Structures are given as structure tokens and as C-alpha cells.
Amino acid sequence: MFTLPVFNCDGKEIESIKLDEKVFSDKILTSPIYQAIRQYRAGQRSGLAATKTRGEVSGGGKKPWKQKGTGRARVGSIRSPLWRHGGVVFGPHPRDFSFSIPRNIKTVALRNAVSAKAAESRLVVVDGFQVPNPKTKDVVKILQNLKAFRPGKKVLVVVSEIDKNLRLACANLRIVKLDLPARINTYDVLVADRVIATKAALKELTKRIG
């Protein structure tokens, strides 16, 4: 069973909590994580690559010369794929790369991803995560107190409620992603160097993945 310290915004340990052993485990299953990541990244693909066939290229409606008698090869259109400025054969067209996987696989994947962060001591629990003013420096100071601010390293902050000040304070920080327990996914957890969760958010997340 994992026992994690709980910090305040000043980086001081104020208590400790025990994670539910029915939810969190040190035995990580990589197969559901792989499926969830693959499904998420496929859904992010835009699939906008496009080419025009001979029927879509502008021009070429008239037969350039008669079928027989000229000594040249028969041609029906100057937009033939064999010609310069002609259409493209078997080129890419806009498509949807997304696919679905069972919901329970997503749940198991997220559960294992969070468990992995806890096992690596990269899951930080705080009693609260609020800023009095919408200032980026206030968020940076909290992250520095929690030893989670590292240039180039992403941080996932999970709170039970996002107020206006916190949203504006995190807006200019590219390395920080602010989200709710109901919306985070396996990819967000894995790409983050540190996952910071409030006690209330961790409770909601445990209920979701349990």
C-alpha cells in the first residue's frame, strides 16, 4: 500500500495519506496503457492530407486530339495522371484516423499510469492549490516549493475545481496543464514529469478509476 505525504503550498509536509490498495498497485500493466495511448494519439491526427484525382483537377475537359490517325498515343484528357499537371493516382484523401476501445481498458490504463507515477514518487499530493491573484509567478512559486518546477519538464495539476485566478495564472505556463479529475487521460499522466493533485481531486480520481 502506498503512503504519500501531503504538502501545503509552501512545500511543508503537514500529514500523510494511504492510497487504496484495491486501486493503486506496484504491478503495472503495460498493454492497456499502450492501447490507450495509441487510441488517444490516433484521435489527435488531423488526417487533412489531400490530392486531386483527374476528375478534380481544373481543366482537361476537351480531348486534345482525335483518337486515331495522328500517329500519337491516344489521350482523352490533358489532365491524365501520365501528364504534367495531371491528376494523382491513389493519393491521400482526408480521413479519420480515430478508433474506439472499450471504456474499461481506458480506466485500467489510467489506473496503471497513476500507479506508476505514485511508485516513482512523481505523484505529489497537496492540501490545496489556489492563488490569491491571477499571477504566473504565484504558480511558479508553488511549483518551486513543491520541487516540481523544472524547465522543459511538464507538470499536470489536477484540482477538483478551477477558479478564474488559477486558470489565468497557469495560462502562460506551457509546461503546466491544469485539469479536472474527470477529464485527465492516460497520455496526460504519462507525459508529465510530475503530477500534482489536491486531496479532493485525488479522492475524485480514485473513485473514477477504482
N, C-alpha and C positions, 0 to 999 in steps of 0.2 A: 504494500500500500504506500502511495506517495504522500509525503508530508511536506507541504510547501509553506515557507514564511510569507507573511502578509506585511507589506510595507505601506507607509504613508507617502505623501508626495515629496517629503523631504528625504526619502530614501532610508528611513529608520524602520527597523523591524518592530512591529507592535504586537503581533500574535502569529499563530500558525494554524493551518487548516489541513485536514486529511481529505484526500480525494477518494471518491467512491471506487473501491476495488472492482466493483462489477462493471464499471465504465472504463476506468483507466487501467492499462496493463503495460508491463515492460516487454511483452511479446508482440512485436509489430508485424502486422500482415501487409506485405508489400503489394500483393496482387490487387486488392480493391483500391489501393492508393493509385496504382498505375492506371487502372481503368477510369477512375475519377478524373485524374489529370489529363488523360488522353481525351476524354469526353469534353472537359472544360476548354482545352486548347483548340479542339476541333470547332467548338461553338464560337470561338473568337475569330476564326478565319473569315475574312470578308468574301472571298470567292468572287471577286469582281473582274478577273481577267477575261477579256473578250476579244474575239476576232470575227471578221465578217466573211461569210461564205460568198460564192459567186452571185448568189441571188440578192445579197445585201449590199454589195459594193456598188457605188454610184456609176452609172453609165453601162455601156455594153449591151444595150437593147437591140441594136441592129447587127445583123450578120455581116461581117466585114467584107466578104466576097462570096460568090456563088459556090455551091457545093462541089461542082465538077468543072473540068475544062481549063482550070487556071494552072495546073501543074503544082500547086502548093497544097499543103496539108489542109484537110477540111477543118474549119473553125466555125463555131456557132456564135461566139461572143469574144470580144476583146478583153473581157474580164474572166476568162478561163484561168483556173489555178496554174496553168502552164505558162501563162503570160505575166510579164511585169505589170504591177498594179492590179493583178487579178485577185480573186478570192483565195481564201485559205482552206485547205482540206484538213478536216479533223482537228481544227484549232480549239483552244479553250473557250468555254462559254460560261457566263455567270452560273454559279451553282451553290448549293447549300451543303456545307461540309458537316453540319451538326448531326448528331445522333443521340439517342437516349439510352440510358442504362437504368436498371432498377433502383428505386429510391433507397432500398436497404443497403445497396452497395455504396451509395454516396454517404450514407450515415456511418457505415463501418469504416469507410476511408477517412472521413473527418475524425472519427473517434481515434483511429490509429495515428493520424497526423498530430492531433493534440497530445496524445500519449507520448509520442516520440519527442515532442518539444518539452514535455514535463520530465521525461527521462534524461534529456540532455541539459536540464536546468536552464532552459530557454523560455520557460513559461513563468512570467512574473505576475504575481497577484498583488493588487493594491486595494486599499480600503475605499478609495475614491479617485476620480481623475477629473477634476474641474479646474478651470482657470477663471479668475475674477474678471479679467479683461480679454478682449479678443486680440491678444498679442502673441506673436510667434515665439518670442523669446521666453514667454512663460512656459510654453510646452517644451521648448528645448531645455529649460532649466530642470523641469520634472524628469525628462528623459536622462539628463546627466546625473541627477540624484539617484536614479534607478540603475545607472550604469548601462543604459540601453541606447545611448546616442553614440553611434559610430558612423562617420562619413561613408556614404556608399552602401551602408547596410540598412535594409528595410526593417521597419517596425510596424507590427499590426497592433492597434489599440482597440480593444473590444470593451464597449461600455453598454450599459443597459438603456441609456437614454443620451441622445446627442443634443446638447443645447446650442444656441446660436454662437455664444462666445467660443466654445470648444471647436465648433465646425470652422469658424473663421480663423482661429488660431492655428489650426492644422492645415489650412488650405495652401499655404506657401511652402509647406514641407513636403518635398517629393518622396522622401524616404518613409513618411508616415502615412499609413492608411487607417482611417477611422471608420469603424463599422459596428453593427449590432450583432448579437449572438445568433439571431435568426437568419442573418444574411451572409455570414462568412462561409467560405468553402475550403476544400482541401488545398487548393492551389494557393490561396492567400496565406494559409498557415505555413505551408512548406517553404515559400519564397521569403518569408520573414525571418530575419536573424533573431528577433525577439518578439514574443507575443505577450503583450501586457493586457491583463484582464482585471476588471474590478470584481470584487466578491459577488456582487449582484449579477454581473454579466456571466461569471463563471458558473453560478448556480443555474442560470437560464440555459447556458450551453450544455451543462451536464444533463439537464432534463431533456434537451433536444437530442443528444447523441446517446443517451442511456437506453 
